Amino acid sequence: MDLKDRIALVTGASRGIGRAVALELARRGAHIVAVARSQGALEELDDEIKAMGATATLVPLNLTDFEALDRLGAAIAERWGRLDILFGNAGILGPLSPLGHVTPKDWQMVMDINVTANWRLIRATEGLLRASDAGRAAFVSSGAAHKCGAYWGPYSVSKAAVEALARTLAAETVTTPVKVMIVNPGPLRTRMRAEAMPGEDPATLRTPEEVAPGIADILSPGWDRTGLIHDIPSGALKTPQPPA
Ligand SMILES: NC(=O)c1ccc[n+]([C@@H]2O[C@H](COP(=O)([O-])OP(=O)(O)OC[C@H]3O[C@@H](n4cnc5c(N)ncnc54)[C@H](OP(=O)(O)O)[C@@H]3O)[C@@H](O)[C@H]2O)c1
């Protein structure tokens, strides 16, 4: 119960990686502020969290509603005056098509959810992370940020941007107790992976539950590294490309 009474904001908590990490953090004693659009799935998560003796606050919202993110930051400030954990996990795949065929609407949607919502969350909660005695943040990237394969343009660009966002926040908080990490989960058995690779047998993939404990570790007060990639496929901590 090393996270007892710590306040953890998890985006994309309704399913997949976010749900598994929310449950793992709750198992360790954290109070989960669970964000996603699907109210029913959030209520099921709440039932599971309560069954393990922990607590959650459900925040059904669309991450493209940026003002709602401001209000969420204000509500956390009013209720707890601090935020101990920010897990910026929610994301969408967007269209898999040549760059020139992507519609401006689809492009904007991927950037809004995968990038801008994380920046707006940072804007709304950075002061609260600094108010914690051990504020921890992690943002979920992908191998696609570096691979930049054909037809994965919006997703790859958005994940490269998320890494830049996290590294910048790490640099800006380096003299504070706040630690900021990037997570590369690798291929995991989730709805997004099935959408990206419909021909793949999901049974061959690791599950979010298998990797959740390692992610919870980097969100815990005992974690003392910042600005690195927690690369789940290799099990290594990777240093992003240093500046030239
Ligand atoms: N699975 C993999 O193999 C893999 C590999 C590399 C990186 N990732 C990254 O891991 C993260 C989690 O992905 P996953 O595989 O767990 O995907 P998933 O099962 O599709 O879950 C995505 C989560 O994001 C939430 N979400 C999406 N759009 C939202 C919006 N507009 N507002 C609020 N919440 C929204 C969804 O909730 P609602 O639909 O309820 O809103 C859901 O909880 C993503 O950032 C993804 O890019 C996954």
Ligand as a Chemical Component Dictionary entry (heavy atoms), coordinates in Angstrom:
data_LIG
# 
_chem_comp.id                   LIG 
_chem_comp.type                 NON-POLYMER 
_chem_comp.pdbx_formal_charge   0 
_chem_comp.three_letter_code    LIG 
# 
loop_
_chem_comp_atom.comp_id 
_chem_comp_atom.atom_id 
_chem_comp_atom.alt_atom_id 
_chem_comp_atom.type_symbol 
_chem_comp_atom.charge 
_chem_comp_atom.model_Cartn_x 
_chem_comp_atom.model_Cartn_y 
_chem_comp_atom.model_Cartn_z 
_chem_comp_atom.pdbx_ordinal 
LIG N1  N1  N 0  -2.156  -1.280 -27.163 1  
LIG C1  C1  C 0  -0.995  -1.104 -27.749 2  
LIG O1  O1  O 0  -0.447  -2.032 -28.343 3  
LIG C2  C2  C 0  -0.297  0.233  -27.669 4  
LIG C3  C3  C 0  0.998   0.327  -28.169 5  
LIG C4  C4  C 0  1.658   1.563  -28.107 6  
LIG C5  C5  C 0  1.023   2.647  -27.531 7  
LIG N2  N2  N 1  -0.265  2.534  -27.048 8  
LIG C6  C6  C 0  -0.871  3.719  -26.430 9  
LIG O2  O2  O 0  -1.438  3.354  -25.184 10 
LIG C7  C7  C 0  -2.484  4.259  -24.848 11 
LIG C8  C8  C 0  -3.711  3.460  -24.417 12 
LIG O3  O3  O 0  -4.126  2.701  -25.537 13 
LIG P1  P1  P 0  -4.920  1.313  -25.419 14 
LIG O4  O4  O 0  -4.226  0.354  -26.282 15 
LIG O5  O5  O -1 -5.215  1.010  -24.002 16 
LIG O6  O6  O 0  -6.241  1.759  -26.237 17 
LIG P2  P2  P 0  -7.796  1.566  -26.003 18 
LIG O7  O7  O 0  -8.108  0.258  -25.394 19 
LIG O8  O8  O 0  -8.424  1.949  -27.292 20 
LIG O9  O9  O 0  -8.125  2.694  -24.897 21 
LIG C9  C9  C 0  -8.079  4.049  -25.197 22 
LIG C10 C10 C 0  -8.584  4.827  -24.009 23 
LIG O10 O10 O 0  -8.561  6.224  -24.335 24 
LIG C11 C11 C 0  -9.823  6.786  -24.063 25 
LIG N3  N3  N 0  -10.134 7.872  -24.997 26 
LIG C12 C12 C 0  -9.988  7.850  -26.352 27 
LIG N4  N4  N 0  -10.447 8.996  -26.868 28 
LIG C13 C13 C 0  -10.886 9.759  -25.834 29 
LIG C14 C14 C 0  -11.486 11.046 -25.734 30 
LIG N5  N5  N 0  -11.746 11.788 -26.812 31 
LIG N6  N6  N 0  -11.807 11.507 -24.502 32 
LIG C15 C15 C 0  -11.589 10.750 -23.398 33 
LIG N7  N7  N 0  -11.015 9.544  -23.438 34 
LIG C16 C16 C 0  -10.685 9.042  -24.637 35 
LIG C17 C17 C 0  -10.805 5.627  -24.221 36 
LIG O11 O11 O 0  -11.963 5.854  -23.443 37 
LIG P3  P3  P 0  -13.448 6.171  -24.020 38 
LIG O12 O12 O 0  -13.563 5.523  -25.366 39 
LIG O13 O13 O 0  -14.325 5.604  -22.970 40 
LIG O14 O14 O 0  -13.501 7.662  -24.067 41 
LIG C18 C18 C 0  -10.008 4.468  -23.650 42 
LIG O15 O15 O 0  -10.142 4.431  -22.256 43 
LIG C19 C19 C 0  -2.703  5.128  -26.088 44 
LIG O16 O16 O 0  -2.084  6.376  -25.909 45 
LIG C20 C20 C 0  -2.022  4.338  -27.184 46 
LIG O17 O17 O 0  -1.588  5.178  -28.230 47 
LIG C21 C21 C 0  -0.929  1.346  -27.110 48 
# 
loop_
_chem_comp_bond.comp_id 
_chem_comp_bond.atom_id_1 
_chem_comp_bond.atom_id_2 
_chem_comp_bond.value_order 
_chem_comp_bond.pdbx_ordinal 
LIG N1  C1  SING 1  
LIG C1  O1  DOUB 2  
LIG C1  C2  SING 3  
LIG C2  C3  SING 4  
LIG C2  C21 DOUB 5  
LIG C3  C4  DOUB 6  
LIG C4  C5  SING 7  
LIG C5  N2  DOUB 8  
LIG N2  C6  SING 9  
LIG N2  C21 SING 10 
LIG C6  O2  SING 11 
LIG C6  C20 SING 12 
LIG O2  C7  SING 13 
LIG C7  C8  SING 14 
LIG C7  C19 SING 15 
LIG C8  O3  SING 16 
LIG O3  P1  SING 17 
LIG P1  O4  DOUB 18 
LIG P1  O5  SING 19 
LIG P1  O6  SING 20 
LIG O6  P2  SING 21 
LIG P2  O7  DOUB 22 
LIG P2  O8  SING 23 
LIG P2  O9  SING 24 
LIG O9  C9  SING 25 
LIG C9  C10 SING 26 
LIG C10 O10 SING 27 
LIG C10 C18 SING 28 
LIG O10 C11 SING 29 
LIG C11 N3  SING 30 
LIG C11 C17 SING 31 
LIG N3  C12 SING 32 
LIG N3  C16 SING 33 
LIG C12 N4  DOUB 34 
LIG N4  C13 SING 35 
LIG C13 C14 SING 36 
LIG C13 C16 DOUB 37 
LIG C14 N5  SING 38 
LIG C14 N6  DOUB 39 
LIG N6  C15 SING 40 
LIG C15 N7  DOUB 41 
LIG N7  C16 SING 42 
LIG C17 O11 SING 43 
LIG C17 C18 SING 44 
LIG O11 P3  SING 45 
LIG P3  O12 DOUB 46 
LIG P3  O13 SING 47 
LIG P3  O14 SING 48 
LIG C18 O15 SING 49 
LIG C19 O16 SING 50 
LIG C19 C20 SING 51 
LIG C20 O17 SING 52 
# 
